[in-house]
Amino acid sequence: MVNSGDTAWVLASAALVMLMTPGLAFFYGGMVRSRSVLNMLMMNFIALAVVSVLWMLYGFSLSFSNDAFGGLLGNFDFVGLTDAVGKVAGFAAAGPPEVPWPGPDAIPVLAFVMFQLMFAVITPALISGSIADRAKFWSWVVFLVLWATVVYFPVAHWVFSFNGFMGVDAAGGWIANNLKALDFAGGTAVHINAGAAGLALAIVLGRRKGWPKDAPRPHNVPFVLLGASLLWFGWYGFNAGSALTAGDLAGVAFTNTTVATAAAVLGWLITEQIKYGKPTTLGAASGAVAGLVAVTPACGYVNMWGALVIGVVAGAVCALAVSLKYRFGFDDSLDVVGVHLFGGLVGTLLIGFFSDKSVNTASVGDDGLFLGGGLTQLGRQAVAAGAVLGYSFVLTLIIGMLIKFTIGFRVSEEAETVGIDEAEHKETGYDFGGFGGGGGQGIGAAQPVKATVLEETKA
């Protein structure tokens, strides 16, 4: 029987996760130059449109219907969501639970469809930060279609599809059911996946003009802090909602999310103070996101002390990791690799040290190393992280190269100099009126793009 309270919690959580994508748009948008802000907002916003349609057509089916390829991909039972109306999902409908996630009660299939859709939307949106200031908009849209289909939907099946959840005989993905690696809300499927893809795309598109010598400064730090705050707010749906039940496990995940994120802010700022001599607002916002990323896979499997350590470690590690792009020469514009790849790895691997079965008694995983469980769970976590990282990096590299050598992925040097907002969207984010700047050149404006830049230069 459907649990109405759990259904309401899942739908509310889906709405919270949906808010994360606009939050991400502001977080990224504040970090780019003023003449690139609209393009960055659009790259995130369009993910809501594109992935939602794909999810309805075939994405949910490939991710969550009965396994058809040895734990690698679902079948086409739910294409078009034709069999989803009026159906329920959950172990109450399928029998006794075999795994700790999702929750034990039944919920409508469509509630679960909408909740998981928001994960599918934000994952490719995260990648956009790695190629800020230089990607063609419609090439990005093509990338969204290909990447969601070839990378995200299979990986979601591996990690999130559990045996028996979509029916008594329904089989799921290999990481969740065979490997038994623990990932409560998407450290592998979302963050390692997006981080590895971001690294691949940064390599495919190459460096921005003038980088790293003339690396642009964030044009609107308040936007960045606003975006980070919206992400933190929406992340409670991301993590606590993944319990799929309005009970104790959701409370644990909610609490751990708060503790780890707060600790990560402090970890990042202390690292910044030691390394650069000043704590920054941008560092505080980035530290919060690093903590949210790292606690995502662990929030339903560790106690509060474990969450605290995960947060501090993630804040410090990610603060140091963002500088690796300068050492190795890849232009990850907005630190997708440093925050999401490294943050995801920290959280996923530290489960192997801090997993606590007393927190989640239904967990099929073992206690972590620091709780007397040995190295078994750490090994499982490492295999899951490595598999997702390698798969995402290689497939993204292929997709990126395919787009680059067919329709082209990068804007022209002139467009990059002029400003990608004007070149790709024929509009600007700010209208400075009589103070110069050429802002407010909306659709149908007759003034040439090049003239706008000359005015900005003179101003």
C-alpha positions in Angstrom: 0.0 0.0 0.0 1.3 3.5 -0.9 2.5 5.5 2.1 1.1 9.0 1.6 3.6 10.6 4.0 6.6 9.1 2.2 5.1 10.1 -1.1 4.7 13.7 0.0 8.3 13.7 1.3 9.7 12.3 -2.0 7.7 14.9 -4.1 8.9 17.7 -1.9 12.4 16.5 -2.1 12.2 16.3 -5.9 11.2 20.0 -5.9 14.2 20.8 -3.7 16.6 19.0 -6.0 15.0 20.8 -9.0 16.0 24.1 -7.3 19.6 23.0 -7.2 20.0 23.5 -11.0 19.0 27.2 -10.9 21.2 27.4 -7.8 24.1 25.9 -9.7 23.5 28.4 -12.5 23.9 31.3 -10.2 26.9 29.7 -8.5 28.6 29.2 -11.8 27.2 32.4 -13.3 28.8 34.6 -10.7 32.2 33.1 -11.3 32.4 33.9 -15.0 33.0 37.2 -16.7 30.0 39.6 -17.0 29.9 39.0 -20.8 29.6 35.2 -20.3 27.0 35.1 -17.5 23.9 34.5 -19.6 25.5 31.7 -21.5 26.4 30.0 -18.3 22.9 30.4 -16.9 21.5 29.0 -20.2 23.8 26.0 -20.2 22.3 25.0 -16.9 18.7 26.0 -17.5 18.6 24.1 -20.8 19.5 20.9 -19.0 16.1 21.0 -17.3 14.4 21.0 -20.7 16.5 18.5 -22.6 17.0 15.9 -19.9 13.4 16.0 -18.8 12.2 15.1 -22.3 14.8 12.3 -22.6 13.9 11.0 -19.2 10.3 10.7 -20.2 11.0 9.1 -23.5 13.6 6.5 -22.5 15.9 7.6 -19.7 14.0 6.3 -16.8 13.4 3.0 -18.5 17.1 2.5 -19.3 18.0 3.5 -15.7 15.4 1.7 -13.6 13.5 -0.9 -15.5 14.4 -4.6 -15.2 18.0 -5.2 -16.1 18.7 -6.5 -19.6 22.4 -6.6 -19.9 24.1 -8.2 -16.9 23.8 -5.3 -14.5 24.8 -2.7 -17.1 21.5 -1.3 -18.4 17.7 -1.5 -18.0 15.3 -2.6 -20.7 12.5 -0.6 -22.4 9.5 -1.5 -20.2 8.9 2.1 -19.2 9.6 3.8 -22.5 7.3 6.9 -22.7 6.3 6.1 -19.0 3.4 4.2 -20.5 3.2 1.7 -17.7 4.0 4.1 -14.8 0.6 5.6 -14.1 -1.1 4.0 -11.2 1.9 1.7 -10.4 3.8 1.6 -7.2 7.5 1.1 -6.5 9.1 0.0 -3.3 9.8 -3.1 -1.2 6.4 -3.1 0.4 5.1 -4.0 -3.1 7.9 -6.4 -3.9 8.6 -8.2 -0.7 11.1 -7.8 2.2 13.9 -5.3 1.5 17.2 -6.8 0.4 19.2 -3.5 0.5 19.3 -0.4 2.8 18.2 2.0 0.1 15.6 3.0 -0.9 13.2 3.0 2.0 10.9 0.2 3.0 7.6 1.6 2.0 5.8 1.8 -1.4 5.5 5.0 -3.3 4.0 5.8 -6.7 6.3 5.1 -9.6 5.8 8.6 -10.9 6.9 10.1 -7.6 10.1 8.1 -7.9 10.4 9.0 -11.6 10.3 12.8 -10.8 12.7 12.5 -7.9 15.3 10.7 -10.0 14.8 13.0 -12.9 16.2 15.9 -10.9 19.4 13.9 -10.4 19.6 13.2 -14.1 19.2 17.0 -14.8 21.8 18.4 -12.5 24.5 15.8 -13.2 25.3 17.0 -16.8 24.6 20.6 -15.7 27.6 20.3 -13.3 29.9 19.6 -16.3 29.2 23.0 -17.8 31.5 24.7 -15.4 34.5 23.0 -16.8 34.0 24.6 -20.2 32.7 28.0 -19.3 33.4 30.9 -21.7 34.1 28.9 -24.8 31.4 26.4 -25.8 28.8 26.8 -28.6 25.3 26.6 -27.1 23.8 24.2 -29.6 26.8 22.0 -29.5 26.3 21.8 -25.7 22.7 20.8 -26.3 23.8 18.0 -28.5 26.3 17.0 -25.9 23.6 16.9 -23.2 21.5 14.4 -25.4 24.5 12.1 -26.1 26.0 12.2 -22.7 22.8 11.6 -20.8 22.0 8.7 -23.0 25.4 7.0 -23.2 26.9 7.9 -19.8 24.4 9.0 -17.2 21.5 6.5 -17.8 23.8 3.4 -17.7 25.7 4.6 -14.6 22.4 5.5 -12.8 21.4 1.9 -13.5 24.6 0.6 -12.0 24.4 2.6 -8.8 20.7 3.4 -8.1 18.8 0.4 -9.5 18.2 -2.1 -6.7 16.9 -5.7 -7.1 13.2 -5.9 -6.4 12.4 -2.2 -6.1 10.6 -1.9 -9.4 8.9 -5.4 -9.1 9.4 -8.7 -7.4 11.6 -10.2 -10.1 13.2 -6.9 -11.3 17.0 -7.0 -11.4 19.2 -3.9 -11.0 22.7 -2.7 -11.6 26.0 -4.3 -10.8 27.4 -1.7 -8.4 24.4 -1.7 -6.1 23.6 -5.4 -6.1 26.7 -7.4 -7.0 29.6 -5.2 -5.8 27.6 -3.9 -2.8 29.4 -0.5 -2.8 27.6 2.1 -0.8 26.4 5.3 -2.4 23.4 6.8 -0.6 22.7 9.7 -2.9 25.1 9.9 -5.8 28.8 10.3 -5.0 29.7 8.1 -7.9 26.7 8.4 -10.3 26.6 12.2 -9.9 29.8 13.8 -8.7 32.6 11.4 -9.8 30.7 11.0 -13.0 30.4 14.7 -13.7 33.9 15.5 -12.5 35.5 12.9 -14.8 33.4 14.2 -17.7 34.4 17.8 -16.9 38.1 16.8 -17.1 37.6 15.1 -20.4 35.7 18.1 -21.9 38.3 20.6 -20.6 40.9 18.6 -22.5 38.8 18.4 -25.7 38.0 22.1 -25.8 41.4 23.3 -24.7 42.3 26.4 -22.8 40.5 29.7 -22.8 42.2 32.5 -24.7 45.0 34.0 -22.5 44.6 31.3 -19.7 46.3 30.9 -17.3 48.2 34.2 -17.5 45.0 36.2 -17.9 42.6 34.1 -15.9 39.3 36.0 -15.5 38.1 37.0 -12.1 34.5 36.3 -10.9 32.3 39.1 -12.0 29.7 38.8 -9.2 30.7 37.1 -5.9 27.2 37.7 -4.3 25.8 35.5 -7.1 28.3 32.8 -6.2 27.2 32.9 -2.5 23.5 33.0 -3.4 24.0 30.0 -5.7 25.9 28.1 -3.0 23.1 28.8 -0.5 20.4 27.6 -2.9 22.5 24.4 -3.5 22.8 23.8 0.2 19.1 24.3 0.7 18.2 22.0 -2.2 20.7 19.4 -1.2 18.6 18.4 1.8 16.2 17.0 -0.8 19.1 15.4 -2.6 20.4 13.6 0.4 17.6 13.2 3.0 15.1 12.6 0.1 17.2 9.6 -1.0 15.9 7.7 2.1 12.6 7.7 0.2 10.9 7.7 3.6 10.0 10.4 6.1 11.7 8.6 9.0 14.8 8.2 11.0 17.1 7.6 8.0 16.0 10.9 6.4 16.8 12.6 9.7 20.3 11.1 9.8 21.0 12.1 6.2 19.7 15.6 6.9 21.9 16.0 10.0 25.0 14.6 8.4 24.6 16.9 5.4 24.5 19.9 7.7 27.5 18.8 9.8 29.7 17.9 6.9 29.0 21.0 4.9 29.7 23.3 7.8 32.9 21.5 8.6 34.0 21.7 4.9 33.5 25.5 4.9 35.9 25.7 7.9 38.3 23.2 6.3 38.5 25.2 3.1 38.9 28.6 4.8 41.6 27.4 7.2 43.5 25.9 4.2 43.1 29.2 2.3 44.4 31.1 5.3 47.4 28.9 5.6 48.2 28.9 1.9 47.2 32.4 0.8 47.0 34.4 4.0 43.3 35.4 3.6 39.9 33.6 3.9 37.7 34.5 0.9 33.9 34.5 0.2 34.5 32.5 -2.9 36.4 30.0 -0.8 33.5 29.7 1.7 31.0 29.1 -1.1 33.3 26.5 -2.7 33.9 24.8 0.6 30.2 24.4 1.2 29.8 22.8 -2.2 32.8 20.5 -1.5 31.3 19.3 1.7 27.9 18.7 0.1 29.5 16.7 -2.6 31.6 14.6 -0.2 28.8 13.8 2.2 26.4 12.8 -0.5 27.4 9.1 -0.8 28.0 8.8 2.9 25.1 10.6 4.6 23.0 7.5 5.2 25.9 5.3 6.3 28.0 7.2 8.7 27.5 8.7 12.2 27.9 12.4 12.8 31.5 12.2 13.8 32.2 10.5 10.5 30.3 13.2 8.7 32.4 15.9 10.5 35.7 14.3 9.5 34.5 13.8 5.9 33.6 17.5 5.7 36.9 18.8 7.1 38.9 16.5 4.8 36.8 17.4 1.7 37.2 21.1 2.4 41.0 20.9 2.7 41.5 18.4 -0.1 39.3 20.3 -2.6 40.9 23.6 -1.7 44.3 22.1 -2.6 42.9 20.2 -5.6 41.6 23.2 -7.5 45.2 24.3 -8.1 46.1 21.1 -9.9 44.8 22.5 -13.2 47.7 25.0 -13.2 50.2 22.3 -12.6 48.9 20.0 -15.3 47.7 22.6 -17.7 44.0 21.7 -18.2 41.6 24.7 -18.1 38.8 23.5 -15.8 37.2 26.9 -15.8 35.1 26.7 -12.6 36.8 23.8 -10.8 34.5 21.0 -11.6 37.4 18.6 -11.3 38.7 20.0 -8.1 35.4 20.1 -6.3 33.2 17.4 -7.8 35.7 14.8 -8.8 37.9 15.1 -5.8 35.0 15.7 -3.4 33.2 12.7 -4.8 36.3 10.5 -4.4 36.8 11.7 -0.8 33.3 10.9 0.2 33.0 7.6 -1.6 36.4 6.3 -0.3 35.9 7.5 3.3 32.8 5.4 3.6 35.3 2.5 3.7 36.7 4.0 6.9 33.6 5.4 8.6 30.7 3.2 7.5 28.7 2.4 10.7 26.0 -0.3 10.5 24.4 0.9 13.7 23.4 4.1 11.8 21.8 2.1 9.0 21.1 -1.4 10.3 19.7 -2.6 6.9 23.0 -1.8 5.2 24.5 -4.7 3.2 27.9 -3.0 3.5 30.4 -3.7 6.2 31.5 -1.5 9.0 34.4 0.7 8.0 38.0 0.2 8.8 37.9 2.6 11.8 34.9 0.7 13.2 36.6 -2.7 13.0 35.3 -3.8 9.6 38.6 -4.3 7.9 39.4 -3.3 4.3 36.5 -5.0 2.5 34.2 -2.0 2.2 37.0 0.3 1.2 37.9 -2.1 -1.6 34.3 -2.1 -2.8 34.2 1.7 -2.7 37.4 2.0 -4.7 36.2 -0.3 -7.4 33.0 1.6 -7.8 34.7 5.0 -7.9 37.3 3.7 -10.4 34.7 2.1 -12.7 32.5 5.2 -12.9 35.5 7.6 -13.3 37.1 5.5 -16.1 33.8 4.9 -17.9 32.7 8.6 -17.8 36.1 10.0 -18.8 36.6 7.7 -21.8 33.0 8.0 -23.1 33.0 11.8 -22.6 36.3 12.1 -24.4 34.8 10.2 -27.4 31.5 12.2 -27.4 33.4 15.5 -27.1 35.8 14.6 -30.0 32.8 13.5 -32.1 31.1 16.9 -31.7 34.4 18.8 -32.1 35.2 17.3 -35.4 31.6 17.4 -36.8 29.6 20.4 -35.9 32.3 22.1 -33.8 32.3 22.5 -30.0 34.2 25.7 -29.4 33.2 29.3 -30.4 35.5 31.3 -32.6 38.4 33.3 -31.1 36.5 36.5 -32.0 33.4 35.4 -30.2 35.4 34.5 -27.1 37.0 37.9 -27.1 33.7 39.8 -27.8 31.8 37.8 -25.3 29.9 34.6 -25.6 26.6 36.1 -24.6 26.5 38.4 -27.6 28.0 35.8 -30.0 25.7 32.9 -29.0 22.5 34.6 -27.7 22.6 38.2 -29.0 22.0 39.7 -25.6 23.9 40.7 -22.5 23.3 40.2 -18.8 23.6 43.8 -17.8 22.4 47.1 -19.4 24.7 50.0 -18.4 22.7 52.5 -20.4 24.6 55.8 -20.9 27.6 54.6 -18.9 28.8 52.5 -21.9 29.3 48.8 -22.3 26.9 47.9 -25.1 24.6 46.0 -22.7 21.0 45.3 -23.4 21.5 44.4 -27.0 18.5 42.1 -27.2 17.1 40.0 -30.0 16.8 42.1 -33.1 19.4 44.6 -32.2 21.0 46.0 -35.3 24.4 46.9 -33.8 27.1 44.5 -34.9 28.7 42.3 -32.2 32.2 43.7 -32.9 31.0 47.3 -32.4 29.7 46.4 -28.9 33.2 45.2 -27.8 34.8 48.3 -29.2 32.4 50.4 -27.1 33.2 48.3 -24.0 36.9 48.8 -24.7 36.6 52.5 -25.0 34.5 52.7 -21.9 
